[in-house]
Amino acid sequence: MRNLKHVRWAGILVFGFAISAFAQVRVTRLQEPVDQQAQSLMQLGAGALAVDDAPRAREAFAQLLEIGRKNGRLDVAWQAHDGLGRAALAAHDPLLAIEHLEQSVAGYEQSADKSPTSPYRSLATALMMQSSSPTDQYVERAFHAAARGRAGHPAHLRSRAELAEALRTGDMVVAVMVGDRHAHAWAFDRGTFVGYPLPPPAEIATAVERITVYASQQDRAGVQRIADDLMPALLGPVMDRLSTVKRVIFLMDGPLRKLAIGELPLATLALSGSQRVSVAVVDDGSLFDEIGRPPSNAAQARSRPPMSTLVASAVIVAVLIGAGVAAIRRRSSVP
C-alpha cells in the first residue's frame, strides 16, 4: 500500500509537469498571433509617420495600444504610446504628444527592454515645441528628457541644478540633441539656463561632413567658412557671452559626435583680447567629473607647447645661431 501511495503521488507529479508544459506551449501559441499583429501595426504606423500621415499613424497605434492592454503586454503598450505621441507631433499637437510620451517613458522604464531611446527623445521634442520661452518649465523638463535620450537608460544622472552648482565662474555647458526631424540645444552656467532650437538635422549632418572633408584636405579656410555658420547656430545665446566664458563643456549628439569641436576656431568668435576658451566634449555620465576638473589645465595644455618641443626648438635655434656666427667669422677673415 505504501508503494502504491508513492506511485500515485509520482503519477500526480508527472501529470502536473505535463499540464504545465502543455500550458506553456498553449500560451506561446496564443502569443504568436499577438506578436504578429503588433509587428504589422507598428510597421503600418511607422510607414504612415514616414509620409506625415498623422491620422493613419494614430489609427494604427491606437489599435496597437488596445492589443497591448487586452493582452497585458507592457512592451507593446509603451511602444503604442510612443507611436501615438509621435503621431501627435506630426499633427502639431505637442500637449497630446507629451501626454502619450510620458506614459510611454513610464512603461518603458518598467519593461525589460532598455535599448531604444526614442521615448525620451520624442518627449524632449514635444516639450520644446510646447515651450513658449527659452526658460520656462517645459525647457527644464526637455533638458532632462534629452539627457536620458543621449545616455540610454542610465542608473543615475545628476540634475541640472546639481550640475550648475558645481560649475565655476566662467564655465558653460552646452547640451545638444539631434533627432530625425528636430534638433535642440540647452546652455547653462551657475546662474542662467536657456533652451533653443538648432538648424534641421540634415543641415547639421551636411555641415559636419563638409568640415570633415576640409579638415582631411588640410583646408583651414574651408573649415573656417563652415564653422563661421555652424558655431553661432550651435552656441545660440551663448555667442553673446563668449567674451566672459573660460570653458565650454559640450554634450554632443548625432552627427555632432564626429565633430572635433576642440579644433574649431572658437577663439575668433567674439572673444576679447588674448583670452582662450578651453573646450571639452564629454558624455552625460562623465559630465559631473569634467566639471570638477580645473579649466586652467586644459587651457594651458592647448596654449603651451610640450617641454620636449621647447627643448628641441632651443637646440635648433642654438645650432642656427652658431652656424651664423661661424659664417660671419669666415667672411671677416677673407682678405
Secondary structure, DSSP 4 states (H G I P E B T S, - for coil): -HHHHHHHHHHHHHHHHHHHHHHHHHHHHHHHHHHHHHHHHHHHHHHHHHTT-HHHHHHHHHHHHHHHHHTT-HHHHHHHHHHHHHHHHHTT-HHHHHHHHHHHHHHHHHSS-----HHHHHHHHHHHHH-SSTTSHHHHHHHHHHHHHHH-S-S----HHHHHHHPPTTEEEEEEEE-SS-EEEEEE-SS-EEEEE-S-HHHHHHHHHHHHHHHHTT-HHHHHHHHHHHHHHHHGGGGGGGGG-SEEEEE--GGGGG--GGGS-GGGSS--TT---EEEEE-GGGHHHHHHS-HHHHHHHHHS--HHHHHHHHHHHHHHHHHHHHHHHHHHH--
